[in-house]
Amino acid sequence: MYSIGDFAKKVGVSIQTLRDWDKKGILKPIRSKGNHRYSSEEQLKEFLDKKIKFENNSKDKFI
């Protein structure tokens, strides 16, 4: 499991961007009992796979 800060570094976006995506339903993290956001290894892999496919096929903005 990755904290929001670790996940942000891995995917190359800010923590605030991840919070915004959570609010918009773009990328939903797992919530701890203390309401902290965590993302799984599977979520990271899925995100990076989508990002790579998008970057290889488009000049548009990813999200």
Secondary structure as UniProt FT lines:
FT   STRAND          2..3
FT   HELIX           4..11
FT   HELIX           15..24
FT   STRAND          30..31
FT   TURN            33..34
FT   STRAND          37..39
FT   HELIX           41..57
//
